[in-house]
Amino acid sequence: MARVNPEGWREIRATGSLAREIETLSVLAEGLDDRYAVYHGVHWSRVHEIARASVGEIDFVIVGPGGRVLLIEQKTGFLEETPDGLCKVYVDGAKSVPVQIARNKENFHNRLRKLPGGGETPVEILLYCPDHTVKDPGTAGIDPSRIVDGRRKDRLVEIITAILPSGGDVPPPNAPIHRFLGELLDLVPNVGASVQGVGALQTRLSEGLAHWGRRIEVDPFRLRVVGTAGSGKTQLALAVYTDAVRRGERALYVCYNRPLADHIAVIATPGGTVTTYHHLADRISRANGTVPNFGSSDVYASMEAAMDRYHPTDGDLVDTLIVDEGQDFNSRWAENLFRFLKPGGRAWWLEDPMQNLYDRPAVPLPGWTRLRADINYRSPREIVAFLNRLLPVGGQIHAGSPLSDAEIDFLTYSDTPSLIEQTVEAVNRCVKQGFKRDQIAIVTYRGRESSWLTPYDQIGGHRLRAPTGQYDLLGNSIYTEGNVAIDSVHRFKGRAAPCIVLTEIDFENLTENSIRRLFVGATRATMKLVLVLSDAAANVLLNQKSETQR
């Protein structure tokens, strides 16, 4: 069986063209032996300035024995055969397949040449179009021997092995070509993409934290990353975690929110430990013969006390400690976690003061190297512009997403019935705009305990996937059955969705805490944002906008 990167692709629940690519990946994985390495979804996005971005994509890269490389471009559906060669018709017009393949090969080779000896690496190309039969290969614009169409799709593996013969030495996992592809490949899934929805949306911020944050060298290694929402903090954390696991080291990744930790545990490379502070305390309590009672009001305080008393054994110590959502931790928790780090181990602390919804003092980390990142690559520029009108000068953030024209919708309510009505209207608008229900998340400005929406498992015609407030025997949150996610802004922090309905926004004055809640909720959106505000909050924001424009 071929070695496939990234791992976990069999667990992806994909639809559309991604599902077809996963089918092809299965054929490659089963048909090729372990002398071949298959990289899936190799792409890059380099933001040169706020208004421009260049993007390239290759569906599959195969590294064969001897270090030869094959780029595979997959085109599903039907193609058009024109005098200028094969074309694929998209919503925004037809695009030349030969030109696209040639451009991707050139971009790939240009970056490969920067490696020592990379310019000498043989790179071949292949077009795989299983749904189309090329009638006139001579005018396709591509070498006919490098086209696998509907007539030859059953011979895909055979043709690949003919291009990449099995002879020659197999490059080791740490060979330059594999390190190079590991940098280009989106090994770090965007922690906001819903696995149950559109599949794993993968993002590579080639000049972001996940690329250059790991190149910082300090001794002892203590790095505090202060990054805004969408800057790539969790992508960096996942990359650091993956690096440690692949080196055979012990890695401990600690979040504050249980929903985020559960999501990270699903998409992270197996081999380390992903947990929350309280879940770690739960495991330690159980290992010492005490089973926490999650029905008790003081269960978390008792687990915290157990952590204060615990002294990690040699078997508990880790080489790499990663603390995500550091703004939500207190100094005592930090001290307890640092005791799990081996002498000479590496510690990463990632935080965003603007997401400090609990108003906790910043944890002092004297002597730590500090790294700042103030570019939001996740949210459309309109959302960033909206937030910058609320943020003080000096605390504003920069937009790094190439996505624009994402108009923000504002809906207002005056009482509880109209709140429900307008929240339903917000979801309906998103559905009408083409978003699937599992791409939409309702995020409540209020906490779950005080939200008017907490009792509901359905609003309008939309069934909600909501936390019930109950837990199973292992402390896992139990959710209602539904296809529109709903959660509080506190619990949804650290995650994202294509479409966010931020509802129950209610305040009479624009305080620092209200700005933080708006900031956290709005920056969860990767494509569309709808705000459902009380009349009072809408008036405050309207006045704020007027003051800003003067």
C-alpha positions as CSV (number, residue, x, y, z in Angstrom):
1,M,0.0,0.0,0.0
2,A,1.3,3.5,-0.9
3,R,2.2,6.0,1.8
4,V,-0.5,8.7,1.8
5,N,-0.1,12.2,3.1
6,P,-1.9,13.7,4.9
7,E,-3.2,10.9,7.1
8,G,-6.8,10.6,8.1
9,W,-8.2,10.9,4.6
10,R,-10.3,7.8,5.0
11,E,-12.3,9.6,7.7
12,I,-13.3,12.5,5.6
13,R,-17.0,12.6,4.7
14,A,-16.8,14.3,1.4
15,T,-19.2,15.4,-1.3
16,G,-18.9,16.7,-4.8
17,S,-15.5,16.9,-6.5
18,L,-13.7,16.2,-3.2
19,A,-15.5,12.9,-3.0
20,R,-14.3,11.9,-6.4
21,E,-10.7,12.8,-5.4
22,I,-11.0,10.7,-2.3
23,E,-12.1,7.8,-4.6
24,T,-9.0,8.3,-6.7
25,L,-6.9,8.5,-3.6
26,S,-8.2,5.1,-2.5
27,V,-7.3,3.6,-5.9
28,L,-3.8,5.0,-5.6
29,A,-3.3,3.9,-2.0
30,E,-4.4,0.4,-2.8
31,G,-2.8,0.0,-6.2
32,L,0.6,1.4,-5.5
33,D,3.0,-0.3,-3.0
34,D,5.0,1.3,-0.2
35,R,7.8,2.4,-2.5
36,Y,5.5,5.2,-3.6
37,A,4.4,8.2,-1.6
38,V,1.1,10.0,-2.6
39,Y,0.5,13.6,-1.6
40,H,-3.1,14.8,-1.9
41,G,-4.3,18.3,-2.1
42,V,-0.9,20.1,-2.6
43,H,-1.7,23.8,-2.8
44,W,-0.4,27.1,-1.8
45,S,-1.8,30.6,-1.3
46,R,0.7,33.5,-1.1
47,V,-0.9,36.8,-0.1
48,H,1.4,39.6,-1.6
49,E,-0.8,42.4,-0.4
50,I,-4.3,42.9,1.0
51,A,-5.9,43.2,-2.5
52,R,-4.0,40.4,-4.3
53,A,-3.4,36.7,-3.9
54,S,-1.9,34.1,-6.1
55,V,-3.2,30.5,-5.8
56,G,-2.0,27.3,-7.3
57,E,-3.2,23.8,-6.9
58,I,-2.2,20.2,-7.8
59,D,-4.6,17.4,-7.0
60,F,-2.0,14.6,-6.5
61,V,1.8,14.4,-6.3
62,I,3.4,11.0,-6.4
63,V,7.0,10.4,-5.5
64,G,8.3,7.2,-6.9
65,P,11.5,5.1,-6.4
66,G,14.5,7.1,-7.5
67,G,12.9,10.3,-6.5
68,R,11.0,10.9,-9.7
69,V,7.9,13.0,-9.3
70,L,4.5,12.8,-11.1
71,L,1.9,15.6,-10.9
72,I,-1.7,14.4,-11.5
73,E,-4.4,16.9,-12.4
74,Q,-7.9,15.4,-12.0
75,K,-10.8,16.8,-13.9
76,T,-14.2,15.3,-13.2
77,G,-17.3,15.8,-15.3
78,F,-17.2,16.5,-19.0
79,L,-14.6,18.6,-20.9
80,E,-14.9,20.6,-24.1
81,E,-12.6,19.9,-27.0
82,T,-11.8,23.1,-28.7
83,P,-9.3,24.1,-31.4
84,D,-7.1,25.4,-28.6
85,G,-7.2,22.1,-26.7
86,L,-9.3,20.7,-23.8
87,C,-11.3,23.1,-21.7
88,K,-13.2,22.8,-18.4
89,V,-16.3,24.9,-18.1
90,Y,-16.9,26.6,-14.7
91,V,-19.4,29.1,-13.5
92,D,-17.1,32.0,-14.4
93,G,-16.2,30.7,-17.8
94,A,-14.1,28.1,-19.6
95,K,-10.5,27.5,-18.6
96,S,-7.8,25.8,-20.7
97,V,-6.7,22.5,-19.1
98,P,-3.3,22.4,-20.9
99,V,-2.5,25.9,-19.8
100,Q,-3.6,25.2,-16.2
101,I,-1.5,22.0,-16.1
102,A,1.5,23.8,-17.6
103,R,1.2,26.7,-15.2
104,N,1.0,24.4,-12.1
105,K,4.0,22.4,-13.3
106,E,6.0,25.6,-13.8
107,N,5.1,27.0,-10.4
108,F,5.9,23.6,-8.8
109,H,9.2,23.4,-10.6
110,N,10.1,27.0,-9.7
111,R,9.7,26.3,-6.0
112,L,11.4,22.9,-6.3
113,R,14.5,24.5,-7.9
114,K,15.2,26.4,-4.6
115,L,16.1,23.1,-3.0
116,P,19.7,21.9,-3.4
117,G,19.6,19.8,-6.5
118,G,15.9,20.4,-6.9
119,G,16.2,21.6,-10.4
120,E,17.5,18.2,-11.5
121,T,14.5,16.3,-10.1
122,P,12.5,14.8,-13.0
123,V,8.9,16.0,-12.9
124,E,6.2,14.4,-15.1
125,I,2.6,15.4,-15.6
126,L,-0.6,13.4,-16.1
127,L,-4.2,14.4,-16.8
128,Y,-6.9,12.1,-15.2
129,C,-10.4,12.7,-16.6
130,P,-12.4,9.6,-15.7
131,D,-15.8,11.0,-16.8
132,H,-14.7,12.1,-20.3
133,T,-13.5,10.3,-23.4
134,V,-11.1,12.3,-25.4
135,K,-12.2,12.0,-29.1
136,D,-9.1,13.6,-30.7
137,P,-6.1,13.2,-28.4
138,G,-3.9,14.8,-31.1
139,T,-5.6,18.2,-30.6
140,A,-6.0,18.0,-26.8
141,G,-2.9,20.1,-26.2
142,I,-1.4,17.4,-23.9
143,D,0.8,14.4,-24.8
144,P,-1.8,11.6,-25.5
145,S,0.3,9.2,-23.4
146,R,-0.2,11.5,-20.5
147,I,-4.0,11.5,-20.6
148,V,-6.0,8.9,-18.7
149,D,-9.6,9.3,-19.8
150,G,-12.7,7.2,-19.4
151,R,-11.4,4.5,-21.7
152,R,-8.2,4.0,-19.7
153,K,-9.3,4.9,-16.2
154,D,-9.0,1.2,-15.1
155,R,-5.4,1.3,-16.1
156,L,-4.5,4.4,-14.0
157,V,-2.1,2.6,-11.6
158,E,-0.5,0.7,-14.5
159,I,0.2,3.9,-16.4
160,I,1.6,5.6,-13.3
161,T,4.0,2.8,-12.6
162,A,5.1,2.9,-16.3
163,I,5.9,6.6,-15.8
164,L,7.5,6.0,-12.4
165,P,9.2,2.6,-12.7
166,S,9.8,0.6,-9.5
167,G,13.5,0.5,-9.9
168,G,15.9,2.8,-7.9
169,D,16.4,3.7,-4.3
170,V,13.3,4.8,-2.3
171,P,13.8,8.4,-0.9
172,P,13.7,8.2,2.9
173,P,10.9,10.1,4.8
174,N,13.3,12.9,5.7
175,A,14.6,13.3,2.1
176,P,14.5,16.9,0.7
177,I,11.6,16.1,-1.7
178,H,9.4,14.9,1.2
179,R,10.3,17.9,3.4
180,F,9.5,20.1,0.4
181,L,6.1,18.6,-0.2
182,G,5.4,18.6,3.5
183,E,5.8,22.4,3.4
184,L,3.5,22.8,0.3
185,L,1.0,20.3,1.4
186,D,-1.9,21.3,3.4
187,L,-1.1,19.0,6.3
188,V,-2.8,21.4,8.7
189,P,-6.6,21.3,8.3
190,N,-8.4,24.5,9.1
191,V,-9.7,23.9,12.8
192,G,-13.0,25.7,11.7
193,A,-14.1,23.3,8.9
194,S,-16.9,20.9,9.7
195,V,-16.0,17.3,9.0
196,Q,-19.7,16.4,8.9
197,G,-20.5,19.1,6.4
198,V,-18.5,20.1,3.3
199,G,-15.5,17.9,4.4
200,A,-12.1,19.0,5.6
201,L,-11.4,22.5,4.2
202,Q,-7.7,22.7,4.1
203,T,-5.7,25.9,4.3
204,R,-2.1,26.6,3.8
205,L,-0.9,30.0,4.8
206,S,2.5,29.7,3.2
207,E,3.8,32.9,4.8
208,G,1.8,32.6,7.9
209,L,2.5,31.2,11.4
210,A,2.5,27.6,10.3
211,H,5.2,28.3,7.8
212,W,7.7,30.6,9.6
213,G,6.7,30.3,13.2
214,R,8.3,26.8,13.4
215,R,11.6,28.3,12.1
216,I,12.2,30.4,15.2
217,E,15.1,29.1,17.3
218,V,15.5,30.1,21.0
219,D,17.1,28.3,23.9
220,P,15.4,27.3,26.1
221,F,12.5,27.1,23.7
222,R,9.7,29.2,25.3
223,L,7.6,30.9,22.7
224,R,4.6,33.1,23.4
225,V,2.5,33.6,20.2
226,V,0.1,36.6,20.5
227,G,-2.0,36.3,17.4
228,T,-5.3,37.7,16.3
229,A,-8.3,35.5,15.3
230,G,-7.6,33.8,11.9
231,S,-3.9,34.4,12.0
232,G,-3.1,30.7,12.0
233,K,-2.4,30.1,15.7
234,T,-4.2,26.7,15.8
235,Q,-2.7,25.8,12.4
236,L,0.7,26.5,13.9
237,A,-0.1,24.5,17.0
238,L,-1.2,21.5,14.9
239,A,1.9,21.7,12.8
240,V,4.1,21.8,15.9
241,Y,2.2,18.9,17.4
242,T,2.6,16.9,14.1
243,D,6.3,17.7,13.9
244,A,6.8,16.3,17.4
245,V,4.8,13.2,16.8
246,R,6.7,12.4,13.6
247,R,10.0,12.8,15.4
248,G,8.8,10.1,17.8
249,E,8.5,12.6,20.7
250,R,5.8,12.9,23.3
251,A,3.5,15.8,22.7
252,L,0.8,17.3,24.9
253,Y,-1.7,19.8,23.3
254,V,-3.9,21.5,25.9
255,C,-7.0,23.7,25.0
256,Y,-9.4,25.5,27.2
257,N,-12.6,24.6,25.4
258,R,-13.7,21.0,25.2
259,P,-15.5,21.4,21.8
260,L,-12.2,22.7,20.3
261,A,-10.1,19.9,21.9
262,D,-12.5,17.2,20.7
263,H,-12.3,18.7,17.1
264,I,-8.5,18.9,17.3
265,A,-8.3,15.3,18.5
266,V,-10.2,14.1,15.4
267,I,-8.0,15.9,12.8
268,A,-4.6,15.7,14.5
269,T,-2.0,13.1,13.7
270,P,-2.4,10.2,16.1
271,G,0.4,9.6,18.6
272,G,0.2,12.4,21.1
273,T,-2.3,13.7,23.6
274,V,-4.9,16.4,22.9
275,T,-7.0,17.5,25.9
276,T,-8.3,20.3,28.0
277,Y,-6.9,21.3,31.3
278,H,-10.0,19.9,33.1
279,H,-10.0,16.7,31.1
280,L,-6.4,16.2,31.9
281,A,-7.3,16.7,35.6
282,D,-10.1,14.2,35.1
283,R,-7.7,11.5,33.7
284,I,-5.2,12.1,36.6
285,S,-8.0,11.9,39.2
286,R,-9.2,8.6,37.7
287,A,-5.7,7.2,37.5
288,N,-5.4,7.9,41.3
289,G,-8.7,6.2,42.1
290,T,-11.0,9.2,42.2
291,V,-13.9,9.3,39.7
292,P,-15.1,13.0,39.3
293,N,-18.9,13.5,39.7
294,F,-19.9,15.6,36.8
295,G,-23.3,16.1,38.4
296,S,-21.7,18.1,41.2
297,S,-21.5,21.9,41.2
298,D,-17.9,21.8,42.5
299,V,-16.6,19.1,40.2
300,Y,-14.2,21.4,38.3
301,A,-12.9,23.0,41.5
302,S,-12.1,19.6,42.9
303,M,-10.3,18.5,39.8
304,E,-8.3,21.7,39.8
305,A,-7.3,21.0,43.4
306,A,-6.2,17.5,42.3
307,M,-4.0,19.1,39.7
308,D,-2.4,21.4,42.2
309,R,-1.4,18.4,44.3
310,Y,-0.2,16.2,41.5
311,H,3.5,15.7,40.8
312,P,4.0,14.2,37.3
313,T,6.0,11.0,37.1
314,D,8.7,10.4,34.5
315,G,6.1,8.6,32.4
316,D,4.0,11.8,32.4
317,L,6.7,14.1,31.0
318,V,6.5,15.3,27.4
319,D,9.0,16.8,24.9
320,T,6.6,19.4,23.5
321,L,3.9,21.2,25.4
322,I,1.4,23.3,23.5
323,V,-1.2,25.6,25.2
324,D,-3.9,26.9,22.9
325,E,-6.3,29.6,24.0
326,G,-3.8,30.8,26.6
327,Q,-5.8,33.9,27.3
328,D,-8.3,31.7,29.1
329,F,-5.8,30.1,31.5
330,N,-4.7,31.3,34.9
331,S,-1.2,31.4,36.3
332,R,-1.8,28.4,38.6
333,W,-3.0,26.2,35.7
334,A,0.1,27.3,33.7
335,E,2.5,26.4,36.5
336,N,0.8,22.9,36.8
337,L,1.2,22.3,33.1
338,F,4.8,23.4,32.9
339,R,5.6,20.6,35.4
340,F,4.8,18.1,32.6
341,L,7.6,19.4,30.4
342,K,10.9,17.5,30.3
343,P,14.1,19.4,31.0
344,G,15.1,20.8,27.6
345,G,11.6,20.4,26.3
346,R,9.8,22.9,24.0
347,A,6.9,25.0,25.2
348,W,4.5,26.9,23.0
349,W,1.9,29.4,24.4
350,L,-0.7,30.7,22.0
351,E,-3.2,33.4,22.9
352,D,-5.3,36.3,21.6
353,P,-6.2,39.0,24.2
354,M,-9.2,40.1,22.1
355,Q,-10.7,36.7,22.7
356,N,-10.4,36.9,26.5
357,L,-14.1,36.6,27.2
358,Y,-13.6,35.8,30.9
359,D,-11.6,39.0,31.7
360,R,-8.7,36.9,33.2
361,P,-5.4,38.6,33.9
362,A,-2.7,37.7,31.4
363,V,-0.5,34.9,32.6
364,P,3.0,36.3,33.2
365,L,5.7,34.4,31.3
366,P,8.9,36.1,32.2
367,G,11.8,35.4,29.9
368,W,9.7,34.0,27.1
369,T,10.3,35.1,23.5
370,R,7.2,36.9,22.1
371,L,5.9,36.6,18.6
372,R,3.0,38.8,17.3
373,A,0.7,38.2,14.3
374,D,-2.0,40.7,13.5
375,I,-3.2,39.5,10.1
376,N,-6.6,37.6,9.9
377,Y,-6.5,35.2,7.0
378,R,-9.8,33.6,7.8
379,S,-12.5,36.3,7.7
380,P,-13.5,38.3,4.6
381,R,-12.2,41.8,4.4
382,E,-15.7,43.4,5.0
383,I,-15.8,41.6,8.4
384,V,-12.4,42.8,9.4
385,A,-13.3,46.4,8.3
386,F,-16.5,46.2,10.4
387,L,-14.5,45.1,13.5
388,N,-11.8,47.7,13.0
389,R,-14.4,50.4,13.3
390,L,-15.0,49.1,16.9
391,L,-11.4,48.5,17.9
392,P,-9.2,51.3,19.3
393,V,-6.4,52.8,17.2
394,G,-3.3,50.6,17.7
395,G,-5.3,47.5,18.4
396,Q,-6.7,47.1,14.9
397,I,-6.0,44.0,12.7
398,H,-5.2,43.5,9.1
399,A,-7.2,41.5,6.5
400,G,-5.2,38.8,4.8
401,S,-8.1,36.9,3.2
402,P,-8.5,37.4,-0.6
403,L,-12.2,37.0,-0.2
404,S,-14.2,40.2,-0.6
405,D,-17.7,41.3,-1.4
406,A,-19.0,39.4,1.6
407,E,-21.8,41.8,2.7
408,I,-22.8,41.6,6.4
409,D,-26.5,41.3,7.0
410,F,-28.1,43.2,10.0
411,L,-31.4,42.1,11.5
412,T,-33.0,43.6,14.6
413,Y,-35.4,42.3,17.3
414,S,-37.3,44.0,20.1
415,D,-38.4,41.0,22.3
416,T,-38.0,37.3,22.6
417,P,-40.6,36.3,20.0
418,S,-39.0,38.6,17.4
419,L,-35.5,37.3,18.4
420,I,-36.6,33.8,17.5
421,E,-38.3,35.1,14.3
422,Q,-35.2,37.1,13.2
423,T,-32.8,34.2,13.9
424,V,-34.9,31.9,11.8
425,E,-35.0,34.6,9.1
426,A,-31.1,34.8,9.3
427,V,-30.8,31.1,8.7
428,N,-33.3,31.2,5.9
429,R,-31.3,33.9,4.2
430,C,-28.2,31.8,4.4
431,V,-29.9,28.8,2.9
432,K,-31.4,30.9,0.1
433,Q,-27.9,32.1,-0.7
434,G,-26.8,28.5,-1.3
435,F,-25.3,27.5,2.1
436,K,-26.2,24.1,3.3
437,R,-27.5,23.8,6.8
438,D,-24.4,22.0,8.0
439,Q,-22.3,24.9,6.8
440,I,-24.3,27.3,9.1
441,A,-23.6,27.9,12.7
442,I,-25.8,29.9,15.1
443,V,-23.6,31.6,17.7
444,T,-25.3,33.2,20.7
445,Y,-23.8,36.4,22.1
446,R,-25.0,35.3,25.5
447,G,-23.7,32.4,27.4
448,R,-25.5,29.1,27.2
449,E,-27.0,29.4,30.7
450,S,-28.6,32.8,29.9
451,S,-29.5,32.3,26.3
452,W,-33.1,32.4,25.2
453,L,-32.3,29.8,22.6
454,T,-31.0,27.2,25.0
455,P,-34.3,25.3,25.5
456,Y,-34.9,24.9,21.8
457,D,-33.8,21.9,19.7
458,Q,-35.6,23.4,16.6
459,I,-36.4,26.9,15.4
460,G,-38.5,27.4,12.3
461,G,-37.9,24.4,10.1
462,H,-34.3,24.0,11.3
463,R,-33.3,21.3,13.7
464,L,-30.5,22.4,16.0
465,R,-27.4,20.5,17.0
466,A,-27.1,22.0,20.5
467,P,-25.3,21.1,23.6
468,T,-27.8,19.7,26.1
469,G,-25.7,20.6,29.2
470,Q,-25.4,16.9,30.0
471,Y,-22.4,14.7,29.8
472,D,-21.7,11.0,29.4
473,L,-19.8,8.9,31.9
474,L,-16.5,10.1,30.4
475,G,-17.4,13.8,30.6
476,N,-18.2,14.2,26.9
477,S,-20.8,16.8,26.0
478,I,-24.1,15.3,24.7
479,Y,-25.7,17.1,21.8
480,T,-29.2,17.1,20.3
481,E,-29.7,15.6,16.8
482,G,-29.8,18.4,14.3
483,N,-28.1,19.8,11.2
484,V,-27.6,23.5,12.2
485,A,-25.0,23.9,14.9
486,I,-25.7,26.3,17.7
487,D,-23.5,27.2,20.6
488,S,-22.5,30.1,22.7
489,V,-19.7,32.5,21.6
490,H,-17.7,31.2,24.6
491,R,-17.8,27.6,23.5
492,F,-17.5,28.3,19.7
493,K,-14.3,30.2,20.2
494,G,-11.4,28.5,18.4
495,R,-13.8,27.1,15.7
496,A,-15.2,28.5,12.5
497,A,-17.9,27.9,9.9
498,P,-18.5,29.2,6.4
499,C,-21.7,31.0,7.5
500,I,-22.2,32.5,11.0
501,V,-25.4,33.8,12.4
502,L,-24.3,35.8,15.5
503,T,-27.6,36.3,17.5
504,E,-28.9,37.7,20.8
505,I,-26.5,40.6,20.5
506,D,-27.8,42.9,23.2
507,F,-26.1,45.8,25.0
508,E,-26.7,49.5,25.7
509,N,-23.1,50.6,25.8
510,L,-20.2,49.4,23.7
511,T,-18.0,48.1,26.5
512,E,-14.6,46.3,26.1
513,N,-16.4,43.0,26.9
514,S,-19.1,43.6,24.3
515,I,-16.5,44.4,21.7
516,R,-14.7,41.2,22.5
517,R,-17.8,39.1,22.1
518,L,-18.6,40.8,18.8
519,F,-15.0,40.2,17.7
520,V,-15.0,36.5,18.6
521,G,-18.4,35.8,17.1
522,A,-17.8,37.7,13.8
523,T,-14.3,36.2,13.2
524,R,-15.8,32.7,13.2
525,A,-17.2,33.3,9.7
526,T,-15.1,32.3,6.7
527,M,-17.6,33.5,4.1
528,K,-20.9,35.0,5.4
529,L,-21.9,36.9,8.6
530,V,-25.4,37.8,9.7
531,L,-25.8,39.8,12.9
532,V,-29.1,39.6,14.9
533,L,-29.2,42.6,17.2
534,S,-31.5,44.1,19.8
535,D,-32.8,47.6,18.9
536,A,-30.6,49.0,21.6
537,A,-27.4,47.3,20.3
538,A,-28.3,48.3,16.7
539,N,-28.6,52.0,17.8
540,V,-25.2,51.8,19.5
541,L,-23.5,50.3,16.5
542,L,-25.2,52.8,14.2
543,N,-24.0,55.7,16.3
544,Q,-20.5,54.2,16.5
545,K,-20.4,53.9,12.7
546,S,-21.5,57.6,12.4
547,E,-18.7,58.7,14.8
548,T,-16.1,56.7,12.9
549,Q,-17.1,58.3,9.6
550,R,-16.8,61.9,10.9
